[in-house]
Amino acid sequence: MSDSGAIAIGFAIKRLRSSKKLSQESLAEMSGIHRTYISSIERGERNVGINMLLSILDALEQKPSSFFRELEDEGVF
């Protein structure tokens, strides 16, 4: 994945988290991922693995298909 893909995924996760009025710490607890890791994903500094992404999306109650469809509609992929 390109850096722009990682940045777009991170921004989309942040946007979803913010829309649900969740802190990074809350999302971290819900997904079982450390808060600093969530932060680095949101900033596009990490290429998030599929299992990690699925855990985050599950915590955000977001279907992977919808998540990627939105990114595709935005022209990311």
C-alpha positions, 0 to 999 in steps of 0.5 A: 500500500502506498503512503497515501493509502495508509494516510487515507485509511488512517484519516477514515478511521479517525473520521469514523471514531470522531463521528461516534464521539470516541476517544482514541483511548476508548477505541483502543480499549474496544478493539484491544489495540494500544492507544499509541498504535491507534494514534499512529494508524490515524496519522498514516504512520503505520500500514495497518494489517488486516486483522488489526483493521478488522478489530478496529472496524468491528469496534466502530461497528463498520462493515469492511465492505462499506469502509472500503467502498467509501475509500473507493468512492473518494478515489483512494483505490 
